[in-house]
Amino acid sequence: MHSIGFLGLDEYHCLSSKDTPDGSPTFLILYMDDMLLSRRHPRELSELRRQLRLKFMMKDLGLAHHILGMNITWDRTSKCLWLTQFDYIQRILEHFNLATGKP
């Protein structure tokens, strides 16, 4: 990632960032074989995707809806983002036969 300008953060080893000419950061989250890209202007991500494809064999799955056991919900009109672990919690409850229990 260093070769395309990303710097890792000491506090979070899976998070790298890169400043852009307009002053807005680009974030790259990489955990094992899962990658999430974030940038203020989504159309500018295409160049970054092109650079990454030159270095790695990868698939672009479009907008993220799920990563690392978390569900991602976007509301672009109100500029809100929610992360939930509902599916993960449901699997744990089912595993311990607690899915039908009262909260």
NORKAMO-V555459 format. One record per pair of residues at least 6 apart in sequence whose ideal C-beta (glycine too) atoms are under 7 Angstrom apart, sorted by the first residue. I is the first residue (numbers start at 1). GAP is how many residues later the second one is. D is the distance in whole Angstrom. If there is no record, write none. Layout:
BEGIN
i=(I I)
gap=(GAP GAP)
d=(D D)
END
This chain:
BEGIN
i=(1 1 4 5 6 6 6 6 7 7 7 8 9 9 9 14 14 14 15 15 16 17 17 17 18 18 19 20 24 26 26 27 28 28 29 29 31 34 34 36 36 37 37 39 49 52 64 65 65 66 69 69 70 70 70 71 71 71 72 72 73 74 90 93)
gap=(15 27 47 13 10 11 12 22 9 10 11 8 6 7 8 15 16 17 12 14 12 8 9 10 7 8 6 6 16 13 22 11 7 9 6 7 37 33 34 28 31 8 11 6 11 6 8 6 7 6 16 19 13 14 15 13 15 16 9 11 9 7 9 6)
d=(5 7 5 5 4 7 5 6 6 6 7 5 5 7 7 6 6 5 7 6 5 5 7 5 7 5 6 6 4 5 7 4 7 6 7 4 6 6 6 6 6 6 6 5 6 6 5 7 6 7 6 4 5 7 6 5 6 6 7 6 4 6 7 4)
END
